[in-house]
Amino acid sequence: MKPFIFTRIQYTSGDWDTDQRMPSNILNSLVEYTTIPIDEKEKVVLLSSNEVFKSPFCYLSGHKLVEFSSQERDHFRKYIENGGFVFVDDCNHDIDGLFAKSFEQEMARTFGANALQKIPNTHPIYNCFFQFEGPPTTTFELNGWGDDLVHDYLKAIIINGRIGVLYSNKDYGCEWDYDFRNKRWLAEDNTKFGVNIINYALTI
């Protein structure tokens, strides 16, 4: 089995380079809880390059505008339709924010108006490794800024019966953006859902 590489997508619009400590924290969790071999370094790939097609899992995030170039859009669509998986996280945790609006418009343009749908909280992604009753709440949803809402669902684009794009308004990237050595201060390791996401991407 090839080592898992945490691959971040760089796109031309907006701010793609968020939550820089998060990948190493998630990689530490894979080592701690699973037997998945890992590469210790995050990889950044241009969405416009063919490098994106080499990774079974990619991460895309930001706070600002998401507007793909025609080549980026074509690569994103082909990547997903050929079995790739992208975890997309809105750093604004705000359903009415610029990232959310522009990303959802981009997905409608790329895959069709109704492609992005809520997934049920019984979906296999919530029980493929650790058990969850739906998407875990983040502290950023509970701190009284942004839209001040707890999103009790995630959205996804389903291709051939499996998730191709998993979309979160919950700001997991910021929630997991700390040095992995600080997990000892947590009553419960909040990165466990990240392990589920990657396990799903690699095995389902």
N, C-alpha and C positions, 0 to 999 in steps of 0.2 A: 504494500500500500504506500503510495506516495505521501510524503509529509503534507499536512494541511497548511495552506498558505492563506493568511488573512489578507484578502485583496480589497483595496479601496479604489473606488472609481473616481477619477478626476474628470470633471466636465467643464466646459468653457464658461458657462454662466454661473452666477452665484458664488458661494463659498463652500467648497467641498472638503476642506482640510480642517475638520472639527474634531474635538474630543481625542486628542493625540495620545493619551495614556490608555484609552479604552482597549485597543487591540491587544496590547501585551497582557492586560488584565484578563481578557477572555481566553487568550492562549494559555495563561496560567491555569485557568479553570479546566480547560481541556486536559491538561497534564494531570491535574489533581483528581478529576472525576472519571476520565475515560482512558481508553487505550489508543486513542487516535494519535498517530505520530504528527508532530508539528514542526514547522519552520518557525524559528523564534522571531523573525523579522517580518513586519508588515510590508506588503508590496502595494505600490500605487501604480495603477495603469490608466492610461488615457482611454476614455470611452471611444475615441475615434481610431484607436489602434487595434490591431488584431490580437494583441496580448490579452485582451479581455476574454477571448474565447478559450484560453488555457486554464481558466479557474472555474471550478464547480460552484464556488461561493464568492459573491462580491457584496460590498457594503457601500451604500451611497447615502450621504447626509448633507445638511446645510441649514441655513436660516433664511436665505434670500431666494432670488429668482432661479427657477429651473426651466431652462429653455434649450433643448438640444439642437445642435446643428443637424442638417439632413443626414450627415454621415454618422453622427452620434446616435440619432434616432434609429437608423437602419441597423447599426451594430447592436443596440439595446434590444430591438425586436428580434433579431436573428439569434442573439445570445439566449434569450428567454425561450424562444420557440424550439431551440435545439437542446433544451434540457438544463440550461443555466438557472441559477438562483440568485436573486438580489434582495438583500434586506435593506429597506429604505426607511430612514428614521428622520422625522421632522424635529429639528432641534428647538423649534419654537413651541412644541407641544400645543399647537393652536390651530384648530380646524379652519379658522378664518384668516390665517396668516399668509404671507406671500409664498413661502415655500410650499405650504399645503395646497393653496389654490393653483399655483403654477405647475407643481408636480402632477396633481390630479388632471389638470388640463393636458399635460404632456402625455400621460398614460391614455387618456381618451383619444388623443390624436394618433397615438402609436398603435393601440390595440382595439379601439372602439369605445363608444360612449359608456357602455355598461360593463366594461371588462373588470374594473376595480370594484370589488364587492366585499361587504362584511363577511368574515368567516365565523362560523359558530364556535362557541367556547368549548365545544366537545371535539374540535378538530384534532387530528393526531399530533399536530405540532405541540399541543399542550400536554401530551402524555407519552411522547416518543422516548423520553429518558427520565427526567423528573416529572412529577405529577403536579399540574396546575389546573385550577378551575376556570381558566381564562387568562388573559394577559395580566401579569402582575402590575400593580399600581406603582408609579414612581413618585418620589418626593416632589418632583417638579410640577406634578399635577395638583399637589396639595398645598402649595405655598402661597396661593392667593394672587398670583399674577398670571399673565397670559389670559387664556379664556376661562380660567378657574373651573375647568371641567375635568372629571375623571373619565377617560375614554374606556368603556368597558368592553371594547372589541378591537380587533385589528382588521385591516382590509388586505385583500390579496387579489392577484390575477392568477387564475387557475389555468394551466395548460396541460392537456392530456391527463387530467385527473390529479395533478400535483401542483403545489404552489410554485410559481415562477417568480413572482414579485410579492414579497411580504412588506406591507406598508404600515408604519406606526406613527401616530401623533403623540406618543407618550414620552419621547425624549430619553430613550434607553441609553443613547450614547453618552449624554451628560451624567446619567445615573451611574454608569459604569466607568466614568472617567476619573479613576483614582489609581494610585499605585497599588498593585496587587498585595503588597505586604500589609496594607491597612485593612484587609478583610478580617483580621483578627478582632477588630473593634465592632464588627457587625454581629448582631444576634443570629441573623440568617444571611448567607451569602447571596446577594442580589443578582449576581451574574449567572445563576443557574439557568435562567430562562435563555440566556445567550447560548449555553451548552445545548439546550433543546433545539434552538434555531439551526445551529450548525450541524447537529446530529441529523435533523430532518433533511437539511440540504444535501448531506452526503450519502444518506441511506434510503430515502423514500423515493 
